Amino acid sequence: MSTESTESTELPPVAPEVLAEAVENLTPRLRKKLDAATEGCAAGATLAADGAVTLRFGEDALVTLRPGPAGTITTAEQATCSCLLAPRCLHRAAALGAAPLAEAPPEPVAAAGSHEPADPAGPGDSAGTAGSAGSTEPAAAVEPAARVGPAEPAEPAPALTAAQLRAAGALWQVAAEALAAGVTAGGAVVQAELLRAAHTARLAGLPRAEAAALRVVRGLRAARERRAGQRLGDLTSAFRELLHTAGLLASGSADPALTGTARRAYAPGGSLQVHGLCREPVLSATGYGGVVTHVLGPDGSRYSVSDVRPGGLARARGAGSASVALGGATLDHAGLARGGLRIVGATVSAEGRLGAGRGVKATPLPGIAWTERPAAALFARPAAEAVAELSADPEAAETALLGCDVTVVGAAGEHLLVRETRPDAPLLRLLPAHPHPELAHTQNLRRIAAYPGVRLRVLGRPDLDRTATLRPLAVGPVPGAEYTLRLPEEWLGRADLGYDRLQGMHFPPGAADPVPLPAAEGPDPLADSPLWRVRRLLETGVAGGRRALAEAARGTSSLAAASYGPLRRAGLTAAADLAAALAAEADRRPRDVFGRLADPSPDGYAWAWLAAATHLAAAERSLITASWAADPSAVMTAAR
């Protein structure tokens, strides 16, 4: 007989299709009981000596989860129950529903020039890397990387197949129903319908649609469980992405950006010479950790080398000095961030990721300073120009790096306020690239805040969900400045904020000329805009569903039609019209042939919600882009 651990045991991740099938096999009566059965059942999980996890439901039901070699439940046979109704029982479905959703498994290493393994986690789904802790985005496009070189003319995309059209239509339908239900009614059954549709989309070759559906499911779970760091705005964005993708695909759009790619295709890159920029830790909400090192080619093309594997925080902290698994190079990631590589037989993905195929050979090279080409070009133009260019390409904006020279003003709340060193530059807000307290980002920014007036050269990722906000990855001294950083020679003029720890000896002695700390952080065009009324309307629908939105927009509520007046007076007439149309559609109650009230179709409501959400996203992006500019009038007119 196996022995069991009495300590708290985490449930193994479950493949989405396994959970969806378990819920689908339940009778309607059992489905109504599923949410109550799932809640709290994981607290009694125990770990057996053979690696299985058991959960007891009463006297006669014992659920056993036996994860495979990868630690996940990938087949129905790995989840069993001892009750007479198994496998179509409530206990088994509840146990699977209480477990976290599994990420896509890593792919096997392929030969050079084919498909390389995809890291199952990265900055795109790490907790807080993009601005919010506990993010639950899936593992597609895991490492930040830029497009390589100029875009070549694309061949016409093939038309969608009948299977893809059916999968997209089914996904749209269940997504619309989930939106109409909202968080309050978006329990296990609603989530299982989304998972089933997501699995069908994957089988049909629509990986982007599948990823969008999984983001919504994870967001619904986090919201219903009231997890720390969960933001309703993140779930609202996830619903917008899912409805946008599924709606366009269902209409027959075959844009490759909408279908997505399940695997990164690595093409031969010939011989490359790259030089390090910086490295950043990666910490996934699903237990993966590692590092991404950003490098540049001689022509300014940006590439990346990533190493992300299971291991969580410990691996994220240790991977910064781990060996680079690329062509037998005798170099670690710390050395690559301040050094370089000459690569023969390189393989490169479309996102700029360097592959580690068997035919790749790499030799270390000396590093270059940020003041030398090609790195110097990153700091050569105003940040506002770079952000304006990025705003026109949202996909590139998610992974872009931006450089600028700034003067530290001081701390203000959660921000470090700095001002770009150019005439009439606005205040910029620096936030940790990753907020985990065990990583060095937050501590380093606090140390910098203690030296107002110090000048820094900053390389980071613009946060285009916040006003004039940059998430720095590395800092260095400003060339020619007297009151600036004094870094060790071996650091080659930069400190990686996720790994290097800044100390007092790295700062100049004495004090700079006084830098007046503003009484306030300055105007926030996003917060001051009446667009918040539309945002609240959309989030009300996500939280409480269609009925909650209709009730909030009716009568004397602050969201009633009369409250759209400030939008119109600000010149945001399109936003006002779309919000009013959404409220009217939410409150529409059709009648059947006998004159009785009937449940409205979620289709029209979903389209109205998507129209308002898409317009809001574009208007807010315009305000955020304009907030980087020195001309205040640009901010006033950006969203009109």
C-alpha positions in Angstrom: 0.0 0.0 0.0 1.3 3.4 -0.9 1.9 6.0 1.7 0.5 9.5 1.4 1.8 12.9 2.4 -0.2 14.9 4.9 1.1 18.2 3.7 -0.7 20.5 1.3 -0.4 19.2 -2.2 -0.8 21.2 -5.4 -2.8 19.6 -8.1 -1.1 18.7 -11.4 -1.9 20.9 -14.4 -4.7 19.4 -16.6 -4.8 19.6 -20.4 -7.8 21.8 -21.4 -9.4 19.2 -23.6 -9.4 16.6 -20.7 -11.3 19.0 -18.5 -13.7 19.9 -21.2 -14.5 16.3 -22.0 -15.1 15.5 -18.3 -17.6 18.4 -17.9 -19.3 17.5 -21.2 -20.0 13.9 -20.0 -21.9 15.2 -16.9 -25.7 15.1 -16.8 -27.5 18.5 -16.6 -28.3 17.8 -13.0 -24.6 17.2 -12.1 -23.5 20.2 -14.1 -25.5 22.5 -11.8 -23.6 21.1 -8.8 -20.2 21.4 -10.4 -19.2 24.8 -9.1 -20.0 23.9 -5.5 -18.2 20.6 -5.8 -15.1 22.2 -7.2 -14.8 24.9 -4.6 -12.3 24.0 -1.9 -11.9 20.3 -3.0 -8.1 20.8 -3.7 -7.5 21.6 0.0 -7.7 17.9 0.9 -5.3 16.7 -1.9 -2.6 14.3 -0.8 0.5 13.0 -2.6 1.1 9.3 -2.8 4.5 7.7 -2.9 4.1 6.8 -6.6 3.6 10.5 -7.5 -0.2 10.3 -7.8 -2.4 12.9 -6.2 -5.6 11.8 -4.5 -8.7 13.8 -3.5 -11.5 12.2 -1.3 -15.1 13.1 -1.8 -17.0 11.7 1.1 -16.7 8.0 2.2 -17.1 6.3 -1.1 -15.4 8.4 -3.7 -11.6 8.8 -4.2 -10.3 10.6 -7.2 -6.7 9.8 -8.3 -4.7 12.0 -10.7 -1.7 10.3 -12.2 0.3 12.9 -14.1 2.6 11.8 -17.0 6.4 12.4 -17.2 5.9 16.1 -17.9 3.9 16.4 -14.7 0.5 17.1 -16.4 -2.7 15.2 -16.9 -2.9 14.8 -20.7 -5.3 11.9 -21.1 -8.7 11.0 -19.6 -7.2 7.7 -18.3 -4.9 9.6 -16.0 -7.9 10.8 -13.9 -9.9 8.1 -12.2 -12.6 7.9 -9.5 -13.7 4.9 -7.3 -17.4 5.8 -7.4 -20.0 3.8 -9.4 -20.7 6.7 -11.9 -17.1 7.0 -12.9 -15.8 8.3 -15.3 -19.0 10.3 -15.8 -19.1 11.5 -12.2 -19.1 14.8 -10.5 -16.1 14.0 -8.3 -13.8 13.4 -11.2 -14.9 16.6 -13.1 -14.6 18.7 -9.9 -11.0 17.4 -9.2 -10.0 18.2 -12.8 -11.7 21.6 -12.6 -9.8 22.5 -9.4 -6.5 21.9 -11.1 -4.6 24.6 -13.1 -4.8 24.5 -16.8 -1.7 23.0 -18.5 0.4 24.9 -21.0 1.2 23.4 -24.3 4.0 20.9 -23.8 7.5 21.8 -25.1 8.3 20.5 -28.5 11.2 18.1 -29.1 14.4 19.6 -30.3 14.6 19.5 -34.1 17.4 19.7 -36.6 18.7 23.0 -37.8 16.5 24.7 -40.3 13.3 23.0 -39.1 11.2 23.7 -36.0 12.9 24.4 -32.7 11.3 23.8 -29.3 9.2 26.6 -28.0 9.7 27.7 -24.4 6.4 27.3 -22.6 6.6 30.6 -20.8 8.1 34.0 -21.1 7.6 37.7 -20.6 4.3 37.5 -22.4 2.7 35.4 -19.7 5.0 36.1 -16.8 3.4 37.6 -13.7 3.8 41.3 -14.1 6.2 41.5 -16.8 3.9 43.5 -18.9 2.5 45.4 -16.1 0.2 43.3 -13.9 1.1 40.7 -11.4 -0.4 37.3 -11.8 -1.0 37.6 -15.5 -2.4 34.4 -17.0 -1.6 34.8 -20.6 -0.8 31.6 -22.5 2.7 30.7 -23.7 2.5 31.7 -27.3 5.2 34.2 -28.4 7.1 33.7 -25.2 10.2 35.7 -25.6 10.4 39.4 -26.6 12.0 39.8 -29.9 11.9 42.2 -32.8 11.1 41.5 -36.4 14.3 40.8 -38.4 15.0 43.2 -41.2 12.5 44.8 -43.6 9.3 42.9 -44.2 9.1 41.1 -47.5 5.9 41.2 -49.6 3.6 38.5 -48.2 2.0 36.0 -50.4 -1.8 35.9 -50.5 -3.1 33.9 -47.5 -5.0 30.7 -48.5 -8.7 30.7 -47.8 -9.9 29.3 -44.5 -11.1 25.7 -44.7 -14.6 24.6 -43.9 -13.3 23.1 -40.6 -11.7 26.4 -39.7 -14.8 28.4 -40.4 -16.9 26.0 -38.3 -14.4 26.1 -35.4 -14.3 29.9 -35.5 -18.1 30.2 -35.6 -18.5 27.8 -32.7 -15.8 29.7 -30.7 -17.6 33.0 -31.4 -20.8 31.6 -30.2 -19.5 30.3 -26.9 -17.4 33.4 -26.3 -20.6 35.6 -26.8 -22.4 33.4 -24.3 -19.6 33.7 -21.8 -19.6 37.4 -22.2 -23.3 37.6 -21.6 -22.9 35.4 -18.5 -20.0 37.5 -17.0 -17.8 36.5 -14.2 -20.7 35.9 -11.8 -22.2 33.2 -14.0 -19.0 32.1 -15.8 -18.4 29.0 -13.7 -17.0 25.6 -14.6 -19.7 24.8 -17.2 -19.1 28.0 -19.2 -15.4 27.6 -18.9 -15.6 24.0 -20.2 -17.6 25.2 -23.2 -14.8 27.7 -24.0 -12.2 25.0 -23.5 -14.0 22.6 -25.9 -14.2 25.3 -28.5 -10.6 26.2 -28.0 -9.5 22.6 -28.5 -11.6 22.4 -31.7 -9.9 25.6 -32.9 -6.5 24.1 -32.3 -7.3 21.0 -34.2 -8.5 23.2 -37.1 -5.3 25.1 -37.2 -6.3 28.3 -35.4 -3.8 28.6 -32.6 -4.3 32.3 -32.0 -8.0 31.8 -31.4 -7.2 28.9 -29.0 -4.7 31.0 -27.1 -7.3 33.9 -26.8 -9.9 31.5 -25.4 -7.5 30.0 -22.9 -6.6 33.6 -21.7 -10.3 34.2 -21.1 -10.7 31.0 -19.1 -7.7 31.7 -17.0 -9.1 35.2 -16.4 -12.5 33.9 -15.4 -10.9 31.6 -12.9 -8.7 34.3 -11.4 -11.7 36.7 -11.1 -14.0 34.1 -9.5 -11.3 33.0 -7.1 -10.4 36.7 -6.3 -6.7 36.0 -6.8 -4.2 38.6 -5.7 -3.1 40.8 -8.6 -6.2 39.9 -10.8 -7.4 42.9 -12.7 -10.8 43.2 -14.3 -9.2 45.3 -17.1 -7.1 42.3 -18.1 -10.1 40.1 -18.5 -11.9 42.8 -20.4 -8.9 42.9 -22.8 -8.9 39.1 -23.1 -12.6 39.1 -24.1 -11.9 41.8 -26.6 -9.1 39.8 -28.2 -11.1 36.6 -28.3 -14.2 38.2 -29.8 -12.1 40.1 -32.3 -10.2 37.0 -33.5 -13.2 34.6 -33.5 -15.5 37.2 -35.2 -13.2 38.0 -38.0 -12.2 34.3 -38.6 -15.9 33.3 -38.6 -16.5 36.0 -41.3 -13.9 34.3 -43.5 -10.9 36.5 -42.9 -7.7 34.5 -43.6 -5.2 37.0 -42.4 -2.2 35.0 -41.1 -2.0 37.3 -38.1 -5.5 36.0 -37.1 -4.9 32.3 -37.7 -1.5 32.4 -35.9 1.2 29.8 -35.8 1.4 26.9 -33.5 5.1 26.4 -33.8 8.0 28.8 -34.6 9.4 28.0 -38.0 13.2 28.4 -38.0 14.7 29.4 -41.2 18.5 29.3 -42.1 20.1 32.6 -41.1 23.6 32.0 -42.5 26.4 33.5 -40.6 25.5 36.1 -38.0 27.4 38.4 -35.7 25.5 39.6 -32.7 26.3 41.7 -29.6 24.6 41.7 -26.3 22.2 44.5 -25.1 20.9 43.2 -21.8 19.2 40.2 -20.1 15.9 39.9 -18.2 14.5 37.2 -15.9 11.4 35.4 -17.0 8.9 34.1 -14.3 5.7 32.5 -15.4 2.5 32.2 -13.4 2.5 28.5 -14.4 5.8 27.6 -12.8 8.4 28.3 -15.5 11.4 30.4 -15.0 14.5 31.5 -17.0 16.2 34.3 -18.9 16.0 36.1 -22.2 19.1 37.8 -23.5 18.6 40.5 -26.1 21.2 41.0 -28.8 21.8 43.2 -31.9 23.1 42.4 -35.3 25.5 44.9 -37.0 22.6 46.4 -39.0 20.5 47.0 -35.9 18.3 43.9 -36.3 17.3 42.6 -32.9 17.5 39.0 -31.9 17.0 37.1 -28.6 18.4 34.0 -26.9 16.0 32.5 -24.4 16.3 29.7 -21.8 12.9 29.1 -20.0 12.1 25.8 -18.3 10.2 24.5 -15.3 11.6 25.7 -12.0 9.8 29.0 -11.2 11.6 31.7 -9.2 14.7 29.7 -8.4 15.4 29.1 -12.0 14.6 32.7 -13.0 17.2 33.9 -10.6 19.8 31.3 -11.5 19.4 31.3 -15.2 21.0 34.7 -15.6 24.4 33.1 -15.2 23.5 29.8 -16.9 25.4 28.6 -19.9 24.1 29.7 -23.3 22.8 26.7 -25.1 23.7 27.8 -28.6 26.2 26.2 -30.9 28.5 25.0 -28.1 29.4 28.6 -27.2 31.5 28.7 -23.9 29.5 31.7 -22.6 26.9 32.3 -20.0 23.9 34.7 -20.3 25.7 37.3 -18.2 28.6 37.1 -20.6 26.4 37.2 -23.6 24.6 40.3 -22.4 27.9 42.1 -22.3 29.6 40.2 -25.1 28.8 38.8 -28.5 28.7 35.7 -30.7 29.8 34.9 -34.2 27.3 32.2 -35.3 27.7 29.9 -38.3 24.7 28.1 -39.6 22.3 30.2 -37.6 18.6 29.4 -37.5 16.2 32.3 -36.8 12.5 32.5 -36.2 10.3 35.2 -37.6 10.3 36.9 -34.2 14.1 37.0 -34.1 14.7 34.1 -31.8 18.0 32.4 -32.4 17.7 28.6 -32.6 20.0 25.9 -31.2 19.8 23.3 -33.9 22.5 20.7 -34.3 24.2 22.4 -37.2 24.7 25.7 -35.3 28.2 26.7 -34.3 29.0 29.8 -32.2 32.2 31.5 -31.1 32.3 34.3 -28.4 33.1 37.8 -29.4 34.1 40.9 -27.3 31.1 43.1 -26.3 30.3 46.6 -27.4 29.3 49.6 -25.3 25.9 51.3 -25.7 27.7 54.3 -27.1 29.0 52.3 -30.1 27.1 51.2 -33.2 24.6 49.6 -33.5 23.5 49.9 -29.9 23.9 53.7 -30.0 21.0 54.0 -32.5 18.5 52.9 -29.8 19.2 56.1 -27.9 19.5 58.5 -30.8 16.0 59.8 -31.2 13.3 61.1 -28.8 11.3 58.5 -27.0 8.1 60.0 -28.3 9.0 59.3 -31.9 9.8 55.7 -31.1 6.5 55.2 -29.2 4.5 56.9 -32.0 6.0 54.4 -34.5 5.3 51.5 -32.2 1.7 52.5 -31.7 1.0 51.8 -35.4 2.2 48.2 -35.0 0.7 46.7 -31.8 2.3 43.3 -32.2 5.8 44.9 -32.5 5.0 47.2 -29.6 4.5 44.2 -27.2 8.2 43.2 -27.5 9.9 46.4 -28.5 12.8 48.0 -26.6 13.2 51.7 -26.2 16.3 53.7 -25.1 16.5 57.2 -23.7 18.6 59.5 -21.5 16.8 60.7 -18.4 17.3 62.7 -15.2 15.9 61.2 -12.0 13.2 63.4 -10.4 12.3 61.1 -7.5 9.8 58.6 -6.2 6.0 59.3 -6.4 3.9 56.4 -5.2 4.7 53.3 -7.0 6.5 55.2 -9.8 10.0 56.5 -10.2 9.6 59.8 -11.9 12.2 60.8 -14.5 12.4 63.5 -17.2 13.9 62.8 -20.6 17.0 65.1 -21.1 15.6 67.1 -24.0 13.8 70.4 -24.1 10.2 70.5 -22.8 10.1 66.7 -22.3 7.3 65.3 -20.2 7.7 63.4 -17.0 8.1 59.7 -17.6 7.1 57.0 -15.1 9.4 54.0 -14.5 7.9 50.8 -13.1 9.6 47.5 -12.4 9.8 45.2 -15.4 8.8 42.4 -13.0 7.4 43.2 -9.6 8.3 40.0 -7.8 10.2 41.1 -4.6 12.8 38.3 -4.9 13.9 39.8 -8.3 16.2 42.8 -8.3 14.0 45.2 -10.3 12.1 46.9 -7.5 15.1 47.2 -5.2 17.2 48.8 -7.9 14.5 51.4 -8.8 14.3 52.3 -5.1 18.0 52.7 -4.9 18.0 55.0 -8.0 15.1 57.1 -6.5 17.4 58.0 -3.6 19.6 60.0 -6.0 17.5 62.7 -7.5 19.3 64.6 -10.2 21.4 61.6 -11.3 21.4 61.1 -15.1 20.8 57.6 -16.5 20.8 55.9 -19.9 17.7 53.6 -19.8 16.8 50.7 -22.0 13.4 49.3 -21.4 10.0 48.3 -22.7 7.3 51.0 -23.1 4.1 50.1 -21.3 1.4 51.1 -23.8 -1.4 50.4 -21.3 -0.3 53.3 -19.1 0.4 56.9 -19.6 4.1 57.7 -20.4 5.4 54.6 -18.6 8.6 52.7 -19.3 9.6 49.4 -17.7 13.4 49.5 -17.6 15.5 46.4 -18.2 18.9 47.9 -17.9 20.5 51.3 -17.1 23.9 52.8 -17.7 25.8 56.1 -17.4 25.1 59.0 -19.7 28.1 59.8 -21.9 29.8 63.1 -20.9 27.5 63.6 -17.8 29.2 64.3 -14.5 26.5 63.3 -12.1 25.8 59.8 -13.5 26.4 56.1 -12.7 29.9 54.8 -12.0 29.7 51.1 -12.9 32.5 48.5 -12.7 34.5 48.2 -15.9 33.6 44.6 -16.3 29.9 45.6 -16.5 30.7 47.3 -19.8 28.7 50.4 -19.0 25.3 48.9 -18.1 23.5 47.1 -15.2 20.8 44.5 -15.8 18.1 45.6 -13.4 16.7 42.1 -13.0 20.1 40.6 -12.0 22.7 43.2 -11.0 22.3 44.9 -7.7 23.1 48.6 -7.6 25.0 49.7 -4.5 25.9 53.1 -3.2 29.4 52.9 -4.7 27.8 52.8 -8.2 26.4 56.3 -7.7 28.4 59.6 -7.8 29.4 61.2 -4.6 27.9 64.4 -3.3 24.6 65.8 -4.6 23.4 67.1 -7.9 21.7 70.5 -8.4 18.3 70.4 -6.6 15.6 68.8 -8.7 12.1 70.1 -7.7 9.7 67.2 -7.1 6.4 68.2 -8.7 3.4 68.5 -6.3 1.7 65.9 -8.4 2.9 63.5 -11.0 1.4 65.7 -13.7 -1.7 65.3 -15.8 -2.7 61.8 -16.7 -4.7 62.2 -19.9 -6.0 58.6 -19.6 -7.3 59.0 -16.1 -8.6 62.5 -16.8 -10.4 61.6 -20.0 -14.2 60.9 -19.8 -13.4 57.6 -21.6 -13.5 56.1 -18.1 -17.3 56.0 -18.5 -17.0 53.6 -21.4 -14.4 51.6 -19.7 -16.6 51.1 -16.6 -19.6 50.2 -18.8 -17.5 47.5 -20.5 -16.1 46.1 -17.3 -19.5 46.1 -15.6 -20.6 43.8 -18.4 -17.6 41.5 -18.0 -18.1 41.3 -14.2 -21.8 40.9 -14.0 -22.9 39.9 -17.5 -25.5 41.4 -19.8 -28.1 41.8 -17.1 -25.7 43.8 -14.9 -24.7 46.1 -17.7 -28.4 46.7 -18.6 -29.3 47.5 -15.0 -26.3 49.8 -14.5 -27.1 51.8 -17.7 -30.8 52.1 -16.8 -32.5 54.7 -14.6 -30.5 57.0 -12.3 -27.3 55.1 -12.5 -24.1 57.0 -13.2 -23.9 54.9 -16.4 -27.2 56.0 -17.6 -27.5 57.6 -21.1 -27.4 61.1 -19.6 -23.8 60.4 -18.4 -22.7 60.2 -22.0 -22.9 64.0 -22.2 -19.3 64.5 -21.0 -18.1 62.3 -23.8 -19.9 64.4 -26.4 -18.7 67.6 -24.9 -15.1 66.3 -25.1 -15.6 65.6 -28.7 -15.8 61.8 -28.2 -19.1 61.4 -30.0 -18.2 58.0 -31.4 -17.5 56.6 -28.0 -20.8 58.1 -26.7 -22.8 56.6 -29.6 -21.2 53.1 -29.2 -21.7 53.1 -25.4 -25.4 54.1 -25.9 -25.9 51.4 -28.5 -24.3 48.8 -26.2 -26.6 49.8 -23.3 -29.7 49.7 -25.5 -28.7 46.2 -26.8 -28.0 44.9 -23.3 -31.5 46.1 -22.2 -33.3 44.7 -25.3 -35.8 42.0 -24.4 -37.5 40.3 -27.4 -40.8 38.5 -27.2 -41.8 35.2 -28.7 -44.9 34.7 -30.9 -47.1 34.6 -27.9 -45.9 37.9 -26.6 -43.9 36.4 -23.7 -40.4 37.8 -22.8 -37.7 35.6 -24.3 -33.9 35.4 -23.7 -32.2 37.5 -26.3 -29.5 36.1 -28.5 -26.0 36.9 -27.2 -24.8 37.6 -30.8 -26.0 41.2 -31.1 -24.9 42.0 -27.6 -21.4 40.6 -28.3 -21.0 42.7 -31.5 -22.1 45.8 -29.7 -19.7 45.2 -26.8 -16.9 44.4 -29.2 -17.5 47.6 -31.2 -17.3 49.8 -28.0 -14.3 47.9 -26.7 -12.4 48.2 -29.9 -13.0 51.9 -30.2 -12.1 52.4 -26.5 -8.8 50.5 -27.0 -7.9 52.7 -30.0 -8.8 55.9 -28.2 -6.8 55.0 -25.1 -3.8 54.0 -27.2 -3.9 57.4 -28.9 -4.0 59.2 -25.5 -1.1 57.1 -24.3 1.0 57.7 -27.4 0.4 61.4 -27.1 1.4 61.5 -23.4 5.0 60.8 -24.5 5.0 64.1 -26.5 6.0 67.4 -25.2 3.0 69.3 -26.8 0.1 69.1 -24.4 -2.3 70.0 -27.3 -1.5 66.6 -28.8 -2.9 64.9 -25.8 -6.1 66.9 -25.9 -6.9 66.0 -29.5 -5.4 62.4 -29.7 -8.6 60.5 -28.9 -11.0 62.6 -30.9 
